[in-house]
């Protein structure tokens, strides 16, 4: 995977709803990134998908789909 850094100014300028998802067993770096993102803009709470890691959509598709559907319903 190629990681492309996004300038903080660009992240702060985003004006769309954001769903922050993490897995119960995801790397700690995900939580740290979300904490940094929250300092730049309002993102709402992070949804933690139980019994899942970085591939949460495969590890726990029922919980993942429920979280995404709930977010889309609330924001679309």
Secondary structure, DSSP 8 states (H G I E B T S, - for coil): -------HHHHHH--S---EEEETTS-HHHHHHHHHHHHHS----EEEETT--TTHHHHSHHHHHHHHHHHHHHH-
